[in-house]
Amino acid sequence: MPQPHAPATPRSLDAIDRKILAELRANARLTMNDLAERVGLSSSPCWSRVKRLEESGAIRGYVAVLDAAVLGLEIIVFIEVTLDKHDDKALDRFGDALSAMPEVLESYLVTGDYDYLVKLAVASTHHYEQFLREKLYRIQGIRHTRSTFALRELKRLLSVDPLTLP
């Protein structure tokens, strides 16, 4: 069985790797021939580099980016959540519960005045109220929440820009 490559680090990525990542970040549907042409390689070495980047974890996957508003989920809400306890059991319970909620787009354990920052997409304020009452507030151990509604998206990136790595 082949050994997996070591995880990619900014220092282990050369200029060609960064170009490959930048091109795939802009359009992951490029054919290998098109990608190779854009980065100045032939297809075989380009394919080998892409496979190495995938195996190292630098490329985590390929996705279609869906527009929540077009799909009827026009409201983006950020919720600050504070828990009563911070032991492993409470943190795991909360994380597992959030993972099962389709409205939740992102969630982070954070430092500061609250414990979690949660981003979700809902269709309406009624949908949001249902989410709170029927899902979030049923998770044991929540002490406090505070919600902020997004008015307009100014910038959203799905991954880092590999050309700006140190």
Salt bridges, closest charged atoms under 4 A:
ASP14 OD1 - ARG49 NH1 2.85
ASP17 OD1 - ARG49 NH1 2.83
ASP17 OD1 - ARG52 NH2 2.73
GLU23 OE1 - ARG38 NH1 3.23
GLU54 OE1 - LYS51 NZ 3.04
GLU55 OE1 - HIS5 NE2 3.21
GLU80 OE1 - ARG146 NH2 2.84
ASP84 OD1 - ARG143 NE 3.77
GLU103 OE2 - HIS127 NE2 3.41
GLU103 OE2 - LYS135 NZ 2.87
GLU106 OE2 - LYS119 NZ 3.53
ASP115 OD2 - HIS86 NE2 2.86
GLU129 OE2 - ARG133 NE 2.82
GLU153 OE1 - ARG156 NE 3.12
